[in-house]
């Protein structure tokens, strides 16, 4: 039993919480490590695809389609951020509902919480997970607005080398922006796993393992992952333009380095 003042946690709860924190904070580094060892990984492969998109955008005279695609992405990100904020408000309402909320929830047979403080810690973890996701969404939305400004600022005329430089700069804004949005979406998975803590530490560990396994499977073994990997290979086989630096722009190592 670990005594944290009025909050006491038994070893199984401590182990479950520690396992969750490790998975939550180190999921992305672990995924990057797996990607370096080979195989499909949607997030890594999409960096190459987005880089190619921005280079092609810089060579187009009319960029209305590119603006529309980004506007749709911005709209989806705003929807997820709004939903995230609603979930935070709902969970915080229960968290600060006092004794009445604890009594109502703890009366359920499936809920395993030994004290009001443990119950508050369980809900607090959900709020913290959602809050981190909300901050990722906010930063991603801001960066997407920067990308829209960059697209509008790129001149319609110029030589291939100059257009390539514009496309490279735009891709270095777009990739971190959508990386932040992806992190926000991933927060929903971990928030669901964190909510499973109220059903007991064993359920908490199982839900965390399930969330991580599902995320990794979708990143590396889903049909979409293989299709995007094939698209990346096609893009890497065909240079974006005749400039010597074109291949460098879609180099996988450079793409990973663009992550914040």
Secondary structure, DSSP 4 states (H G I P E B T S, - for coil): -EEETTEEE-HHHHHHHHHHHHHHHHHHHHHHHHHHTSS--HHHHHHHHHHHHHHHHHH-S--HHHHHHHHHHHHHHHHHHHHHHHHHHHHHHHHTSTHHHHHHHHTSTT---SSHHHHHHHHHHHHHHHHHHHHHHHHHHHHHHHHHHHHHHS-S---HHHHHHHHHHHHHHHHHHHHHHHHHHHHHHHHHHHHGGGG-HHHHHHHHHHHHHHHHHHHHTSHHHHHHHHHHHHHHHS-SSSSTTHHHHT-HHHHHHT--
